[in-house]
Amino acid sequence: MLKPAQLRLLQAIAEQGQIQLAAEHVGMTQPAASRMLAEMERQLGAVLFLRQSRGLVPTEFGHVVLQRTNVILREMTSIVSDLQNLRDGLGGSIRIGSVTGPAVNYLVSAIREVKQIAPKANITVDVMPSRDLVTHLVAGDMDFVLARILPEFDSRDFEIIPMRDEEVSFLVRADHPLVRAPVVTLIELLGYEWIMQQRGSPIREATLAAFASLRVSEPENVVNSPSTLLTLAYLSQTDAIAPLSTEVTELLIKPPISARFAVLPVAHEVRVTPYCLLHLRRRQLSALALRLRESVIAQLSKDQSR
């Protein structure tokens, strides 16, 4: 079994790229670091680094060991942080992630609730597609995520709390030609320009599936962008249409923001497959992460009881 000092050296070699710099980083001599690396490779029965012109580069085996190393060292740091939390009350740092809809609908309220109790808590939130979120979760970079489980991941690795699906709305600028229509069909939208997330994203796929269900071709004049900010900028200057989570569109068009956008009254309902609250079974959540997770679940319960 590798010791913490060995794991820290592995991490330092990967970061520094040179055994001398890595040795200085962890506070040992270069010969001692070389011997320690050789001993680890003997224990594991595999070469972990190759010497190349740009320095030491992890092998395929090295990448596997480093992924586990980073998780273990992060967990060791969390132990110290959790102990400090017990002494000082709730605090410490957590990183979570979410797809757009629940980030707007649940995380904002849940974080506000936790911050009232633990104002010094360092909470980082990343909003990105489910594939990126679950990849970060598996790597140990996030405490929990609100995302969809994709086929390439083993669901047995996760504690899963089902949440809800997302409704899709079609956002346009406030003076778009179709805004005043009482009802708009999907077929009427085909002649307009669109700005959508990349192919494979749930909202785009649900939108295209809606067109397919009517046995009509999908929009051909499309700008692809995962950026909500760019999408809004583009909508404001064109007659383009953007399919977005209803939570996002309501945030934009209702007070206090009341931006100059509108939702088209499209007759066809479009919904995205449900997302879940996920965290790794093998990773124990900190007190702060547990508190925030429970607050998210409470927000969901309030929403369902309305």
Residue pairs with C-beta under 8 A, 6 or more apart in sequence:
2 10
2 40
2 43
2 44
2 69
4 73
4 76
5 26
5 36
6 36
6 39
6 40
7 69
7 72
7 73
8 26
8 73
9 22
9 23
9 26
9 28
9 33
9 36
9 37
9 40
10 37
10 40
10 48
10 65
10 66
10 69
11 66
11 69
11 70
11 73
12 21
12 22
12 23
12 25
12 26
13 19
13 22
13 33
13 37
13 49
13 56
14 58
14 62
14 66
15 22
15 25
16 22
16 25
16 55
17 54
17 55
17 56
17 57
18 55
18 56
19 30
19 33
19 34
19 37
19 56
20 30
20 33
22 33
23 29
23 30
23 32
23 33
26 33
28 36
37 48
37 49
40 48
41 47
41 48
44 61
44 65
46 59
46 61
46 62
46 65
47 59
47 61
47 62
48 58
48 59
48 61
48 62
48 65
49 56
49 57
49 58
49 59
49 62
50 56
50 57
50 58
50 59
51 57
58 66
67 139
70 139
70 140
71 139
71 140
71 283
74 140
75 140
75 283
78 286
81 92
81 93
81 286
82 92
82 286
82 287
84 91
84 92
85 91
85 92
85 286
85 287
85 288
86 287
88 120
89 118
90 114
90 117
90 118
90 121
90 287
90 288
90 291
91 118
91 120
91 121
91 122
91 288
92 121
92 122
92 286
92 287
92 288
93 121
93 122
93 123
93 124
94 121
94 122
94 123
94 124
94 143
94 286
94 288
94 289
94 292
95 123
95 124
95 125
95 126
95 141
95 142
95 143
96 107
96 123
96 124
96 125
96 126
96 142
96 143
96 144
96 145
96 146
96 289
96 292
97 125
97 126
97 127
97 128
97 132
97 133
97 136
97 137
97 142
97 145
97 146
97 147
98 107
98 125
98 126
98 127
98 133
98 145
98 146
98 147
99 127
99 128
99 129
99 130
99 133
99 146
99 147
99 148
99 166
99 202
99 245
99 275
100 127
100 228
100 244
100 245
100 247
100 248
101 166
101 245
101 246
101 247
101 248
101 272
101 275
102 146
102 163
102 247
102 275
102 296
103 125
103 127
103 146
104 245
104 247
104 248
104 251
105 247
105 299
105 303
106 146
106 163
106 296
106 299
106 300
106 303
107 125
107 146
107 296
109 295
109 299
110 292
110 295
110 296
110 298
110 299
111 123
111 125
111 292
111 295
113 295
114 121
114 123
114 288
114 291
114 292
114 295
115 121
115 123
117 291
118 288
118 291
121 288
123 288
123 292
126 133
126 136
126 142
129 197
129 201
129 226
130 147
130 148
130 149
130 150
130 202
130 275
131 150
131 152
131 200
133 142
133 145
133 146
133 147
134 145
134 147
134 149
134 150
134 153
134 278
136 142
136 145
137 144
137 145
137 147
137 158
137 278
137 279
137 280
138 153
138 157
138 280
140 280
140 283
143 279
143 283
143 285
143 286
143 289
144 277
144 278
144 279
144 285
144 289
144 293
145 277
145 278
145 279
146 163
146 275
146 276
146 277
146 278
146 296
147 275
147 276
147 278
148 202
148 273
148 274
148 275
148 276
149 155
149 158
149 160
149 276
149 278
156 281
157 280
157 281
157 282
158 278
158 279
158 280
158 281
159 278
159 279
159 280
159 281
160 276
160 277
160 278
161 276
161 277
161 278
161 297
162 274
162 276
163 274
163 275
163 276
163 277
163 300
164 274
164 275
164 300
164 303
164 304
165 271
165 272
165 273
165 274
165 275
166 202
166 203
166 245
166 246
166 247
166 271
166 272
166 275
167 245
167 246
167 269
167 270
167 271
167 272
168 203
168 206
168 207
168 243
168 244
168 245
168 246
168 270
168 271
168 272
169 243
169 244
169 245
169 246
169 249
169 250
169 263
169 264
169 266
170 189
170 241
170 242
170 243
170 244
170 263
170 264
170 266
171 235
171 241
171 242
171 243
171 244
171 249
171 252
171 261
171 262
171 263
171 264
172 178
172 179
172 235
172 239
172 240
172 241
172 242
172 261
172 262
172 263
172 264
173 235
173 236
173 237
173 238
173 239
173 260
173 261
173 262
174 260
174 261
174 262
175 260
176 239
176 241
176 262
176 264
177 239
178 184
178 188
178 189
178 192
178 264
179 262
179 264
181 188
181 264
181 265
182 265
183 265
183 266
183 267
184 264
184 265
184 266
184 267
185 266
185 267
185 268
186 210
186 211
186 214
186 216
186 266
186 267
186 268
187 214
187 216
189 219
189 241
189 264
189 266
190 211
190 216
190 217
190 219
192 219
192 221
192 239
192 240
192 241
193 221
193 222
193 223
193 238
193 239
193 240
193 241
194 219
194 221
194 222
194 223
194 240
194 241
194 242
194 243
195 222
195 223
195 224
195 225
195 230
195 231
195 234
195 235
195 240
195 241
195 242
196 203
196 204
196 207
196 222
196 223
196 224
196 225
196 242
196 243
197 203
197 204
197 224
197 225
197 226
198 204
198 224
198 226
199 205
199 224
201 226
202 272
202 273
203 243
203 244
203 245
203 272
204 243
206 243
206 270
206 271
206 272
206 273
207 243
207 270
208 218
210 268
210 270
211 217
211 218
211 219
212 218
214 268
223 234
223 240
225 231
225 234
228 244
228 248
231 242
231 244
232 252
232 259
232 261
234 240
234 242
235 241
235 242
235 261
236 260
236 261
241 264
243 270
245 272
249 261
249 263
251 257
252 259
252 261
253 259
253 261
253 262
253 263
277 293
277 296
277 297
279 285
279 289
279 293
285 293
